[in-house]
Amino acid sequence: MSRLVNPHGGGELKPLMLTGEALAAERERAKSLKQVRMTSRETGDLIMMGIGGFTPLDGFMTHSDWLGVCDGYKMASGLFWPIPITLSTDDEGIKAGDEVALVDGESGEIMGTMKITEKYTIDKAHECMQVYKTTDLEHPGVKMVMAQGKYNLAGPVKVLSDGGFKAKYGEQFMTPAETRARFQELGWSRVAAFQTRNPMHRSHEYLVKIAIETMDGVLIHSLLGKLKPGDIPAEVRTEAIRVLIDNYFVKGTVIQAGYPLDMRYAGPREALLHALFRQNYGCSHLIVGRDHAGVGDYYGPFDAQKIFDEIPAGSLETQPLKIDWTFWCNKCGGMASMRTCPHSKEDRVLLSGTKVRAMLSEGQDLPPTFSRPEVADVLKRYYASLAEHEKVKVELKGHSAA
C-alpha cells in the first residue's frame, strides 16, 4: 500500500489521455469536428488534465465553478481549487451541445475533443482582482486573462496528445503516475517539491538542501511551458540544474522533472495551485520561499506562505515548507537565512533569479556567491549564443531589486 499523499479529491489519479484504439478512433473523429483554437496556457492546462496533473478535473470549468473558485476557492462540487481552469473563444457560432476539436493555436495540432455543456461570459476584471489582486495590464497574468475570448466554454474533455513534451524532454517529462512510481521505488513518502522557472542559484540550492535534511527526497520540478520575455528557456534550465545535481547533491536525494504549464504569475494563488498538483505528483510538501510565483511587487514577499493559513482546513494534503529569505553572508562565510544569520544587510548578498538574469544579459560574470561555476558556464554559453535582436533587457523591480 502506498504511503504517499492521496491524489487531490481523495481518490485515484484521473488522467484523461486516451490510449490505444480509443485514441486512434477519437483522433479520426476529431478531424470532422468544428475547431476551437487554444492559447498556450489553455493547451498546457489540457495536457495537465491528460496526464492526471489536474486530478480530479474532467474538463474546463462551468460558470458556477469559475465564480466559486474566484470568490471562495471551491468549485460547485465543493472541491478546493485556487485558480480557474477555463477555455475561451470568440466564436459566436459555437453553442452548448456541440462537440468540438481542441486545437493548439501555435502548432495547429488537434490536442483533444470536448462536449460543450455551457457557454458563458465572465467579468474578466473580477477574475483578475480575485486571482491576481490587480487589474494592471502590466501584470502578465492580467494581460493573459484580459486577452481571452468573449465566451468561456465548459465541458468534459478527451485528451489526445501531450503536445510533444515527452518526445522533446524524454525522462525529464514525468507524469504523476511516473513520479509516484519512482518515489515508491526509492522508498520515499515525505517528498518536497521545489518549484522553479529559473536556473538554480545558490539560494535555490540552499532551499533544496534544507528540505533534504528533513525529507526523504526532493522533486526539483521545472516549468516547461511558456514564460515571459527575458526568462531562460526550459532546455537551458534543465541542463543548468542537471550539472548542479551532478556536482553538488548526494546521489539519490533529488529527482529532476518538468511539467507542461505556462506561468500565470499569480503569486499566492499560484502557490496553492502548485501545492495542489504536486499532491497529484505524490509530494507531501511544497517548498515556499520568498515571492513564490510572483512578479514585480504585486505581492508581499511572503504572501504565498501566509495564504496556506487562510484557506479552509483540510483543503490540501500537501503542506507548505516555509523558508525565510535566504542569502550568502560574507561574515557567516556561507548561505544563511534571516532566522540563522545575525549580521547586517551590508554583509549579505541577496539573490534572485531576476538579478542573475540581469547580470548575465549584461555580460557580467556571476560570482561564486551567486552561482556555482558549472551552472554559470551553462548560462554564459546560452547568453553568448543569443543574437542582438533576441536579447531582452531584464529590469530589476519589486523584491528582485532588493
Secondary structure, DSSP 4 states (H G I P E B T S, - for coil): ---SPPPTTSS-----B--HHHHHHHHHHHTTSEEEEE-HHHHHHHHHHHHTTTTT--EE--HHHHHHHHHHSB-TTS-B-SS---EEE--TT--TT-EEEEEETTT--EEEEEE--EEE---HHHHHHHHHS---TTSHHHHHHHTS-SEEEEEEEEE---TTHHHHHGGGB--HHHHHHHHHHHT--SEEEEEESS---HHHHHHHHHHHHHSSEEEEEEE-S---TTSPPHHHHHHHHHHHHHHHS-TTSEEEEEE-PPP---THHHHHHHHHHHHHHT-SEEEE-TTTT--TTSS-TTHHHHGGGTSPTTS-SSEEEE---EEEETTTTEEEETTT--S-GGGEEE--HHHHHHHHHTTPPPPTTTS-HHHHHHHHHHHHH--GGG--PPP--GGGG-
